[in-house]
C-alpha cells in the first residue's frame, strides 16, 4: 500500500471537515439547550435567595452565592467624547466597549462617580461551587 493520491487526501479532508461541522452544530445546539436550563435554575435560586434575604445556600451538593456583574455602555455619546478629549490617554477607556476596569479605577478616584456619558448596569448572578466529586469538570 502506497501513499494515498491527492484526490483521496482531498476527499478525506472534505469528509473530516464536514463531520466536524456536523459535530460542532450538534454541540452548539445541545450546549445552548443546557445553558438555557442552567439560566432558569440560576434565576430561581437567585429569586429564592432574594425572597429569603440570604446571600446564598449551603447544600449537600454545593454552595451558592450572589455576585454582581457590572456592565458599562455609553449613554451620552457627546458627553463621553467631551470627557475623552480632556484625558491624556483616552484610549485606556476602550476595549470594544468602554473599559470596565478603567471605569472602576476612575470611580475609585472620583468618589464612585462614573465618567461623564457612561451608564452602568448591575446584574446579580447566583454562582455555584460544586463539592469535590460532584462536578465532572473538576
LUMLOLUM-57510 format. One line per 5 residues: their letters; for each residue z, x, y of N, C-alpha, C, CB. Coordinates in nm, 2 decimals. Glycine has a CB too. Layout:
! residues N
a	Z/X/Y/Z/X/Y/Z/X/Y/Z/X/Y ~ ...
//
This chain:
! residues 138
xxxxx	0.00/0.08/-0.12/0.00/0.00/0.00/0.00/0.09/0.12/0.12/-0.09/0.00 ~ -0.09/0.06/0.21/-0.10/0.14/0.33/-0.04/0.07/0.45/-0.24/0.17/0.37 ~ -0.06/0.13/0.57/-0.01/0.07/0.69/-0.09/-0.06/0.72/-0.02/0.17/0.81 ~ -0.02/-0.17/0.76/-0.10/-0.29/0.79/-0.20/-0.27/0.91/0.00/-0.41/0.84 ~ -0.31/-0.34/0.90/-0.41/-0.33/1.01/-0.36/-0.39/1.13/-0.55/-0.39/0.96
xxxxx	-0.43/-0.37/1.24/-0.40/-0.42/1.37/-0.39/-0.57/1.38/-0.49/-0.37/1.48 ~ -0.49/-0.64/1.31/-0.48/-0.79/1.31/-0.35/-0.84/1.25/-0.60/-0.84/1.23 ~ -0.31/-0.78/1.14/-0.19/-0.82/1.07/-0.07/-0.79/1.16/-0.18/-0.75/0.93 ~ -0.06/-0.68/1.22/0.05/-0.65/1.31/0.06/-0.75/1.42/0.04/-0.51/1.36 ~ -0.05/-0.78/1.48/-0.05/-0.88/1.59/-0.01/-1.02/1.54/-0.19/-0.89/1.66
xxxxx	-0.06/-1.05/1.42/-0.02/-1.18/1.36/0.13/-1.19/1.34/-0.10/-1.20/1.23 ~ 0.19/-1.08/1.28/0.33/-1.07/1.26/0.40/-1.08/1.39/0.37/-0.94/1.19 ~ 0.36/-1.01/1.49/0.42/-1.01/1.62/0.42/-1.15/1.68/0.35/-0.92/1.72 ~ 0.31/-1.22/1.68/0.30/-1.36/1.73/0.39/-1.45/1.65/0.15/-1.41/1.72 ~ 0.40/-1.44/1.52/0.48/-1.53/1.44/0.63/-1.50/1.47/0.46/-1.51/1.29
xxxxx	0.67/-1.38/1.49/0.81/-1.35/1.52/0.84/-1.40/1.66/0.83/-1.19/1.51 ~ 0.75/-1.38/1.75/0.78/-1.43/1.89/0.79/-1.58/1.89/0.67/-1.39/1.98 ~ 0.71/-1.65/1.81/0.72/-1.80/1.80/0.85/-1.84/1.74/0.59/-1.85/1.72 ~ 0.89/-1.77/1.63/1.01/-1.80/1.57/1.13/-1.78/1.66/1.03/-1.71/1.44 ~ 1.13/-1.68/1.74/1.23/-1.65/1.84/1.24/-1.76/1.94/1.21/-1.51/1.91
xxxxx	1.12/-1.81/1.99/1.11/-1.91/2.09/1.17/-2.04/2.03/0.97/-1.94/2.13 ~ 1.14/-2.07/1.91/1.20/-2.19/1.84/1.35/-2.18/1.83/1.13/-2.22/1.71 ~ 1.39/-2.07/1.78/1.54/-2.04/1.76/1.61/-2.05/1.90/1.56/-1.91/1.70 ~ 1.55/-1.99/2.00/1.61/-1.99/2.13/1.62/-2.14/2.19/1.54/-1.91/2.23 ~ 1.52/-2.22/2.17/1.52/-2.36/2.22/1.62/-2.44/2.14/1.38/-2.42/2.20
xxxxx	1.64/-2.41/2.01/1.74/-2.49/1.94/1.88/-2.44/1.98/1.72/-2.46/1.79 ~ 1.90/-2.31/2.00/2.03/-2.26/2.05/2.06/-2.32/2.19/2.03/-2.11/2.06 ~ 1.96/-2.32/2.28/1.98/-2.37/2.41/2.02/-2.52/2.41/1.85/-2.35/2.50 ~ 1.95/-2.60/2.33/1.98/-2.74/2.32/2.12/-2.76/2.26/1.88/-2.82/2.23 ~ 2.15/-2.70/2.15/2.29/-2.71/2.09/2.40/-2.66/2.18/2.29/-2.64/1.95
xxxxx	2.37/-2.55/2.25/2.47/-2.49/2.34/2.50/-2.59/2.46/2.43/-2.36/2.39 ~ 2.39/-2.65/2.51/2.41/-2.75/2.62/2.49/-2.87/2.57/2.27/-2.79/2.67 ~ 2.47/-2.91/2.45/2.55/-3.02/2.40/2.70/-2.98/2.39/2.49/-3.07/2.26 ~ 2.72/-2.87/2.33/2.86/-2.82/2.31/2.92/-2.80/2.45/2.86/-2.69/2.23 ~ 2.85/-2.74/2.54/2.91/-2.72/2.67/2.94/-2.85/2.74/2.80/-2.64/2.76
xxxxx	2.86/-2.95/2.73/2.89/-3.08/2.78/3.02/-3.14/2.72/2.78/-3.18/2.76 ~ 3.04/-3.12/2.59/3.16/-3.17/2.53/3.28/-3.09/2.58/3.15/-3.16/2.37 ~ 3.27/-2.96/2.59/3.38/-2.88/2.65/3.42/-2.92/2.79/3.34/-2.73/2.65 ~ 3.32/-2.96/2.87/3.34/-3.00/3.01/3.42/-3.13/3.00/3.21/-3.02/3.09 ~ 3.38/-3.22/2.91/3.45/-3.35/2.90/3.60/-3.33/2.87/3.38/-3.44/2.80
xxxxx	3.62/-3.24/2.77/3.76/-3.22/2.73/3.84/-3.15/2.84/3.76/-3.13/2.60 ~ 3.77/-3.05/2.91/3.84/-2.98/3.02/3.88/-3.08/3.13/3.75/-2.88/3.08 ~ 3.79/-3.18/3.16/3.82/-3.28/3.27/3.93/-3.36/3.23/3.69/-3.36/3.29 ~ 3.94/-3.40/3.10/4.05/-3.49/3.05/4.18/-3.41/3.06/4.02/-3.54/2.91 ~ 4.18/-3.28/3.01/4.30/-3.20/3.02/4.35/-3.18/3.17/4.28/-3.06/2.96
xxxxx	4.26/-3.16/3.26/4.29/-3.15/3.40/4.35/-3.28/3.45/4.16/-3.11/3.48 ~ 4.29/-3.39/3.42/4.34/-3.52/3.46/4.48/-3.54/3.41/4.25/-3.63/3.41 ~ 4.50/-3.51/3.28/4.64/-3.53/3.23/4.74/-3.44/3.30/4.64/-3.50/3.08 ~ 4.70/-3.32/3.32/4.80/-3.22/3.39/4.83/-3.28/3.53/4.74/-3.08/3.40 ~ 4.72/-3.32/3.60/4.75/-3.37/3.74/4.83/-3.50/3.73/4.61/-3.40/3.81
xxxxx	4.81/-3.59/3.64/4.89/-3.71/3.62/5.03/-3.68/3.59/4.83/-3.80/3.51 ~ 5.06/-3.57/3.52/5.19/-3.54/3.48/5.26/-3.44/3.58/5.19/-3.48/3.34 ~ 5.18/-3.39/3.67/5.23/-3.30/3.77/5.27/-3.16/3.71/5.36/-3.36/3.84 ~ 5.19/-3.12/3.61/5.21/-2.99/3.55/5.09/-2.90/3.57/5.24/-3.01/3.40 ~ 5.12/-2.77/3.55/5.01/-2.67/3.57/4.93/-2.65/3.44/5.07/-2.54/3.62
xxxxx	4.98/-2.70/3.33/4.91/-2.68/3.21/4.99/-2.72/3.09/4.87/-2.53/3.19 ~ 4.95/-2.69/2.97/5.01/-2.73/2.85/5.03/-2.61/2.75/4.94/-2.85/2.78 ~ 5.14/-2.61/2.68/5.15/-2.52/2.56/5.14/-2.60/2.44/5.29/-2.44/2.57 ~ 5.05/-2.57/2.35/5.03/-2.64/2.23/5.03/-2.54/2.11/4.90/-2.73/2.23 ~ 5.03/-2.59/1.99/5.03/-2.50/1.88/4.89/-2.44/1.86/5.06/-2.58/1.75
xxxxx	4.79/-2.48/1.93/4.66/-2.42/1.93/4.63/-2.33/2.04/4.56/-2.53/1.92 ~ 4.70/-2.34/2.15/4.68/-2.25/2.26/4.75/-2.30/2.39/4.53/-2.24/2.29 ~ 4.73/-2.23/2.50/4.79/-2.26/2.62/4.68/-2.29/2.72/4.89/-2.15/2.67 ~ 4.70/-2.39/2.81/4.61/-2.43/2.91/4.67/-2.40/3.05/4.56/-2.57/2.91 ~ 4.60/-2.37/3.15/4.65/-2.35/3.28/4.54/-2.39/3.38/4.70/-2.21/3.31
xxxxx	4.58/-2.44/3.50/4.48/-2.47/3.60/4.45/-2.35/3.68/4.54/-2.59/3.69 ~ 4.33/-2.32/3.71/4.29/-2.22/3.80/4.19/-2.28/3.90/4.22/-2.10/3.73 ~ 4.18/-2.22/4.02/4.10/-2.27/4.12/3.98/-2.17/4.14/4.18/-2.28/4.25 ~ 3.86/-2.23/4.13/3.74/-2.16/4.17/3.70/-2.20/4.31/3.62/-2.19/4.07 ~ 3.67/-2.10/4.39/3.63/-2.12/4.53/3.48/-2.09/4.54/3.71/-2.03/4.63
xxxxx	3.40/-2.18/4.61/3.26/-2.17/4.63/3.23/-2.17/4.78/3.18/-2.28/4.55 ~ 3.14/-2.10/4.82/3.11/-2.09/4.97/2.96/-2.12/4.99/3.14/-1.96/5.03 ~ 2.93/-2.20/5.09/2.79/-2.22/5.13/2.79/-2.22/5.29/2.73/-2.35/5.07 ~ 2.67/-2.21/5.34/2.65/-2.21/5.49/2.65/-2.36/5.53/2.52/-2.13/5.53 ~ 2.74/-2.40/5.61/2.75/-2.54/5.66/2.68/-2.55/5.79/2.89/-2.58/5.67
xxxxx	2.68/-2.45/5.87/2.62/-2.45/6.01/2.55/-2.32/6.02/2.73/-2.47/6.12 ~ 2.42/-2.32/5.99/2.34/-2.20/5.99/2.34/-2.13/6.13/2.19/-2.24/5.96 ~ 2.33/-2.20/6.24/2.33/-2.14/6.37/2.46/-2.07/6.40/2.30/-2.25/6.48 ~ 2.57/-2.13/6.37/2.70/-2.07/6.39/2.71/-1.94/6.30/2.81/-2.16/6.36 ~ 2.67/-1.95/6.18/2.68/-1.83/6.09/2.59/-1.72/6.14/2.65/-1.87/5.95
xxxxx	2.47/-1.75/6.18/2.38/-1.65/6.23/2.44/-1.58/6.35/2.24/-1.70/6.26 ~ 2.49/-1.66/6.44/2.56/-1.61/6.56/2.67/-1.52/6.52/2.61/-1.73/6.65 ~ 2.75/-1.56/6.43/2.86/-1.47/6.38/2.81/-1.34/6.32/2.94/-1.55/6.27 ~ 2.70/-1.35/6.24/2.65/-1.23/6.18/2.60/-1.13/6.28/2.54/-1.27/6.08 ~ 2.55/-1.18/6.39/2.50/-1.09/6.50/2.61/-1.01/6.56/2.43/-1.17/6.60
xxxxx	2.73/-1.05/6.54/2.85/-0.98/6.60/2.91/-0.88/6.50/2.96/-1.08/6.64 ~ 2.86/-0.88/6.38/2.91/-0.79/6.28/2.83/-0.66/6.27/2.91/-0.86/6.14 ~ 2.91/-0.55/6.25/2.84/-0.42/6.24/2.75/-0.41/6.12/2.95/-0.31/6.23 ~ 2.79/-0.47/6.01/2.71/-0.47/5.88/2.71/-0.61/5.83/2.77/-0.37/5.78 ~ 2.62/-0.70/5.88/2.62/-0.84/5.84/2.58/-0.86/5.70/2.53/-0.92/5.93
xxxxx	2.52/-0.76/5.64/2.46/-0.78/5.50/2.57/-0.78/5.39/2.37/-0.67/5.47 ~ 2.70/-0.74/5.43/2.80/-0.74/5.33/2.84/-0.89/5.30/2.93/-0.66/5.38 ~ 2.80/-0.98/5.39/2.84/-1.12/5.37/2.74/-1.19/5.27/2.84/-1.19/5.50 ~ 2.64/-1.12/5.22/2.54/-1.18/5.13/2.53/-1.13/4.99/2.41/-1.17/5.20 ~ 2.50/-1.22/4.90/2.45/-1.19/4.77/2.32/-1.27/4.77/2.56/-1.23/4.65
xxxxx	2.31/-1.37/4.69/2.20/-1.46/4.71/2.26/-1.59/4.78/2.14/-1.50/4.57 ~ 2.38/-1.57/4.82/2.46/-1.67/4.89/2.56/-1.60/4.97/2.52/-1.78/4.79 ~ 2.64/-1.66/5.06/2.74/-1.59/5.13/2.83/-1.52/5.03/2.82/-1.68/5.22 ~ 2.87/-1.40/5.05/2.96/-1.32/4.96/3.10/-1.37/4.96/2.95/-1.17/4.99 ~ 3.14/-1.43/4.85/3.28/-1.49/4.84/3.38/-1.38/4.86/3.30/-1.56/4.71
xxxxx	3.36/-1.26/4.80/3.45/-1.15/4.81/3.47/-1.11/4.96/3.40/-1.03/4.73 ~ 3.36/-1.10/5.03/3.37/-1.06/5.17/3.44/-1.17/5.26/3.23/-1.02/5.23 ~ 3.41/-1.29/5.22/3.47/-1.41/5.30/3.62/-1.41/5.27/3.40/-1.54/5.25 ~ 3.66/-1.39/5.15/3.80/-1.38/5.12/3.87/-1.27/5.20/3.83/-1.37/4.97 ~ 3.81/-1.15/5.21/3.86/-1.04/5.28/3.87/-1.08/5.43/3.77/-0.91/5.26
xxxxx	3.77/-1.14/5.48/3.77/-1.19/5.62/3.88/-1.28/5.64/3.63/-1.25/5.66 ~ 3.90/-1.38/5.55/4.01/-1.48/5.57/4.15/-1.41/5.57/4.00/-1.58/5.45 ~ 4.16/-1.31/5.48/4.29/-1.23/5.47/4.32/-1.17/5.61/4.28/-1.12/5.36 ~ 4.21/-1.12/5.68/4.23/-1.06/5.81/4.23/-1.15/5.93/4.12/-0.95/5.83 ~ 4.21/-1.28/5.90/4.20/-1.38/6.01/4.28/-1.50/5.98/4.05/-1.42/6.03
xxxxx	4.40/-1.49/5.93/4.49/-1.59/5.91/4.44/-1.71/5.83/4.54/-1.65/6.04 ~ 4.35/-1.68/5.73/4.30/-1.78/5.64/4.17/-1.85/5.69/4.40/-1.88/5.61 ~ 4.13/-1.82/5.81/4.01/-1.89/5.86/3.89/-1.83/5.80/4.01/-1.87/6.02 ~ 3.79/-1.92/5.77/3.66/-1.88/5.72/3.58/-1.83/5.84/3.59/-1.99/5.64 ~ 3.48/-1.75/5.81/3.38/-1.71/5.92/3.31/-1.83/5.97/3.28/-1.61/5.87
xxxxx	3.28/-1.83/6.10/3.21/-1.95/6.16/3.08/-1.98/6.08/3.17/-1.92/6.30 ~ 3.06/-2.11/6.05/2.95/-2.16/5.98/2.96/-2.17/5.83/2.83/-2.08/6.02 ~ 3.08/-2.13/5.78/3.10/-2.13/5.63/3.18/-2.24/5.59/3.16/-1.99/5.59 ~ 3.14/-2.31/5.49/3.22/-2.42/5.42/3.27/-2.37/5.29/3.14/-2.55/5.41 ~ 3.39/-2.39/5.26/3.45/-2.35/5.13/3.48/-2.48/5.05/3.58/-2.27/5.15
xxxxx	3.45/-2.46/4.92/3.47/-2.57/4.82/3.57/-2.52/4.72/3.34/-2.62/4.76 ~ 3.67/-2.60/4.69/3.76/-2.56/4.58/3.75/-2.65/4.47/3.91/-2.56/4.64 ~ 3.76/-2.60/4.35/3.74/-2.68/4.23/3.85/-2.63/4.13/3.60/-2.66/4.17 ~ 3.93/-2.72/4.09/4.03/-2.69/3.99/3.97/-2.69/3.85/4.15/-2.79/3.99 ~ 4.00/-2.59/3.77/3.95/-2.58/3.64/4.06/-2.57/3.54/3.85/-2.46/3.62
xxxxx	4.05/-2.62/3.42/4.15/-2.60/3.32/4.10/-2.49/3.23/4.18/-2.74/3.24 ~ 4.18/-2.39/3.22/4.15/-2.27/3.13/4.23/-2.29/3.00/4.18/-2.14/3.21 ~ 4.17/-2.24/2.90/4.23/-2.25/2.77/4.24/-2.11/2.71/4.16/-2.35/2.67 ~ 4.36/-2.06/2.67/4.38/-1.94/2.60/4.41/-1.97/2.45/4.49/-1.85/2.66 ~ 4.32/-1.94/2.36/4.35/-1.97/2.22/4.45/-1.88/2.16/4.22/-1.97/2.14
xxxxx	4.53/-1.93/2.07/4.62/-1.84/2.00/4.53/-1.75/1.91/4.72/-1.92/1.91 ~ 4.59/-1.63/1.88/4.52/-1.54/1.79/4.48/-1.61/1.66/4.61/-1.41/1.76 ~ 4.36/-1.59/1.62/4.31/-1.65/1.49/4.26/-1.79/1.51/4.42/-1.65/1.40 ~ 4.27/-1.86/1.62/4.23/-1.99/1.64/4.09/-1.99/1.70/4.32/-2.07/1.73 ~ 4.04/-1.88/1.76/3.91/-1.87/1.82/3.83/-1.77/1.75/3.93/-1.84/1.98
xxx	3.72/-1.81/1.70/3.63/-1.72/1.62/3.57/-1.61/1.70/3.52/-1.80/1.55 ~ 3.57/-1.62/1.84/3.51/-1.52/1.92/3.61/-1.41/1.96/3.47/-1.59/2.05 ~ 3.73/-1.41/1.91/3.82/-1.31/1.94/3.81/-1.19/1.85/3.97/-1.36/1.93
//
